[in-house]
Amino acid sequence: MRQMKLGLFLAPGGHHMAAWRHPDAYPAGFSMQSYVAAAQTAERGCFDMLFVADVFSTTASGDRQDSFRFEPLTLLSALAMTTRRIGLVATATTSFNEPYNVARKFASLDHISNGRAGWNIVTSSSTLEAYNFGSADHRELGERYRRADEFVEVVRGLWNSWDDGALLIDKAGGRFFDAAKLRMLNHAGPEFSVRGPLSLPPCPQRHPVLVQAGSSEDGKTLASKYAEVIFTIQRDMAPAQAFYAEIKSRVAAFGRAPDHALVLPGVLPVVGKTRQEARDKYEQLQALIHPEAGVAGLSRTLGIDLTGVDVDGPLPPVQIETLSQSRAVGMVEAARRDNLSVRQVYERLLVSKGHRQLIGSVADVADSLQEWFEASACDGFNIMPPLMPGGLIDFVELVVPELQRRGLFRRAYDGATLRDHLGLPRPGDLGAST
């Protein structure tokens, strides 16, 4: 029986925009103990993976709970020592990195974790990040994705620097490695010139799992060509089914197996033993939203200054074609379609970063997840607990057992690597990622 995949989108305080203000929230800064506890709780729930997002900038706005963050590869290397099975996925941008460094870091994580690493490929959309790398400008979308395409090719080539069995460690014969199993990359392209080889033996997975999130045309093309897991924002069934079908078709057009590109929309679940308990939890979080924080967050998401706007009035005109993030496009489209006020936009949509919210009993949440999964709207979900640790504990202790009872989710890990969990093949030498 086909079973759903589950990822934990890890945010220390929780994903609700006001979660950090909740009295039961984990500290939203540098509590390593909270990260360890979250990773171990998700592993107890047999999650396929946990995911850490990243950006190379922050703002001066004092309302943000994500203003401070660990460097993700460092964090996941530490978490690899406190977990045994759960996959470890981190973001690394192709805009402000070099392929050799990224290839080496994720190969290192794959070795450190014994085959549990994944790379979330992003192109970066914020000018604030460009400011931290000596530029007042940011490349336009198409140019960023052209760089990303070549970047991924170089990284995959570096991961193929050595054939399996290249590392001999033959003490008697005096041969540490077999030079015949070494491949020089010698890449020369518009963006990069990289000789290689990578200074590590083959990864346990050959390639760490490739993850991508992007709903623009360029984003969908990059995902279809390379990604093995695709994070997406979908709030309604019909658009989710259309996106799913489109991605699977595009993947096949690149000569890849559609089953080897797994679509996981983000979901923010607020779970109670009863519907009223769930509603009470949600309303407690909603009451913590400060209007100024809501307006500031919406301004950042849309890239326009909404300071002084009437929060109970309509959203000011926004040109959708100028928006750089798919979540921003979705918010504006929903605001126009449902005639939402500014307050309603940040209370209904921004609180969950544009993702679908599920508020209800255990059966309610499980029913909704099952409906989408069985209706070919997804292959699983990227779970975004609204509050940490409580939201994750609720999901692991209440929803996961119900999904297991229905035969929709594993009761125990069958394999050891992230590829094992996801049902993905180990790439062959010099071949595509599937």
Sequence and secondary structure as in RCSB ss.txt:
>XXXX:A:sequence
MRQMKLGLFLAPGGHHMAAWRHPDAYPAGFSMQSYVAAAQTAERGCFDMLFVADVFSTTASGDRQDSFRFEPLTL
LSALAMTTRRIGLVATATTSFNEPYNVARKFASLDHISNGRAGWNIVTSSSTLEAYNFGSADHRELGERYRRADE
FVEVVRGLWNSWDDGALLIDKAGGRFFDAAKLRMLNHAGPEFSVRGPLSLPPCPQRHPVLVQAGSSEDGKTLASK
YAEVIFTIQRDMAPAQAFYAEIKSRVAAFGRAPDHALVLPGVLPVVGKTRQEARDKYEQLQALIHPEAGVAGLSR
TLGIDLTGVDVDGPLPPVQIETLSQSRAVGMVEAARRDNLSVRQVYERLLVSKGHRQLIGSVADVADSLQEWFEA
SACDGFNIMPPLMPGGLIDFVELVVPELQRRGLFRRAYDGATLRDHLGLPRPGDLGAST
>XXXX:A:secstr
    EEEEE  SS SSTTGGGSTT   SSS HHHHHHHHHHHHHTT SEEEE   S   S TT TTSS   HHHH
HHHHHTT SSSEEEEEEESSSS HHHHHHHHHHHHHHTTS EEEEEE    HHHHHTTT S    HHHHHHHHHH
HHHHHHHHHTSB TT EEEETTTTEEE GGGB    EE SS EE    SS  BTTBS EEEEE  SHHHHHHHHH
H SEEEE   SHHHHHHHHHHHHHHHHHTT  GGGSEEEEEEEEEEESSHHHHHHHHHHHHTT  HHHHHHHHHH
HHTS  TT  TTSB     GGG   HHHHHHHHHHHHHT BHHHHHHHTGGGTT EEEEEEHHHHHHHHHHHHHT
TS SEEEE  SSTTHHHHHIIIIIHHHHHHTTSS SS   SSHHHHHT     TTS   
